[in-house]
Amino acid sequence: GAGVSQSPSNKVTEKGKDVELRCDPISGHTALYWYRQSLGQGLEFLIYFQGNSAPDKSGLPSDRFSAERTGGSVSTLTIQRTQQEDSAVYLCASSSDRREADTQYFGPGTRLTVL
Amino acid sequence: GESVGLHLPTLSVQEGDNSIINCAYSNSASDYFIWYKQESGKGPQFIIDIRSNMDKRQGQRVTVLLNKTVKHLSLQIAATQPGDSAVYFCAENKEIKAAGNKLTFGGGTRVLVKP
């Protein structure tokens, strides 16, 4: 596609429910990143994919958070047993991961609200 | 325009004036820096980047300056327009290819353009 897309754009859920957030990166981009942005805060790194593997999961805040990527394209971020502190905007970015073009391009984000 | 650091979260600038946004980074090993613009309800939008082997790079109406001696990055916007009103984030990465190019973001500066 022309840019990174994410769905849903907004998600309201009840505490304790599981949610899945989807990211479609720019076609051909091998690197994919998930970030979280809490209200009024900067962006916090969650996880990085190179192809279908995740060499860096260091930013995942707890074992309730997991992510996968299939076919080197679409990625899903899953949050189990959501808590109110999980409320944030979840942003996905992709890059071609070539040395001369490492720019990360972001999607519009998914705003998650946990009631 | 007025020069501010990221510890002052808002920069008000008159339309047509130049804006300067400053950012201090902490990791002397970082070798890639990016400025993003984020409008309300949208994901971060790439503005300009610079590698550590450069000290200046120019784009359309924007210039990024890098001072590695004092670990300082700045974004200059020429002839600021109402559409420039947004939050601006600087980001840095340490080039560890095995771990990807995860970005560490600053806290952001809000730019308000007064007509």
Chai-1 contact restraints between the chains, C-beta under 6 A:
chainA,res_idxA,chainB,res_idxB,connection_type,confidence,min_distance_angstrom,max_distance_angstrom,comment,restraint_id
A,A31,B,G100,contact,1.0,0.0,6.0,A-B,restraint_1
A,G42,B,F105,contact,1.0,0.0,6.0,A-B,restraint_2
A,G42,B,G107,contact,1.0,0.0,6.0,A-B,restraint_3
A,G42,B,G108,contact,1.0,0.0,6.0,A-B,restraint_4
A,L43,B,F105,contact,1.0,0.0,6.0,A-B,restraint_5
A,F45,B,K102,contact,1.0,0.0,6.0,A-B,restraint_6
A,Y48,B,G100,contact,1.0,0.0,6.0,A-B,restraint_7
A,Y48,B,K102,contact,1.0,0.0,6.0,A-B,restraint_8
A,P55,B,A99,contact,1.0,0.0,6.0,A-B,restraint_9
A,D56,B,A99,contact,1.0,0.0,6.0,A-B,restraint_10
A,D56,B,G100,contact,1.0,0.0,6.0,A-B,restraint_11
A,L91,B,G43,contact,1.0,0.0,6.0,A-B,restraint_12
A,D102,B,N101,contact,1.0,0.0,6.0,A-B,restraint_13
A,T103,B,F46,contact,1.0,0.0,6.0,A-B,restraint_14
A,T103,B,D49,contact,1.0,0.0,6.0,A-B,restraint_15
A,F106,B,G43,contact,1.0,0.0,6.0,A-B,restraint_16
A,F106,B,P44,contact,1.0,0.0,6.0,A-B,restraint_17
A,G107,B,G43,contact,1.0,0.0,6.0,A-B,restraint_18
A,P108,B,K42,contact,1.0,0.0,6.0,A-B,restraint_19
A,P108,B,G43,contact,1.0,0.0,6.0,A-B,restraint_20
A,G109,B,G43,contact,1.0,0.0,6.0,A-B,restraint_21
